Amino acid sequence: LLISSSDDNEKRDYLYHMAIGNARLRLFDNALDYVDTGLVLEPENQQFIELKRAIEAKMRRGKL
């Protein structure tokens, strides 16, 4: 699905929503993979940056 889309906005939205969904399912490693891919496409995207921080914080809390 991602590869078939040539629209960068669609790719960004897909990656962001997949990251959110995986984070809600507590699949943090998968969520970070989606976030990191989004950051490759848009390194300055604040939504991805903030989401990455939030996921990493949840991962740290889960290890306590």
Number of C-alpha atoms within 10 A of each C-alpha: 6 12 6 7 10 9 9 12 10 12 18 21 12 16 22 19 14 18 28 20 15 17 20 12 11 15 15 20 15 16 24 22 16 23 26 18 17 23 19 11 13 14 12 11 13 11 12 23 16 12 18 21 12 13 22 15 11 14 16 10 9 9 6 5
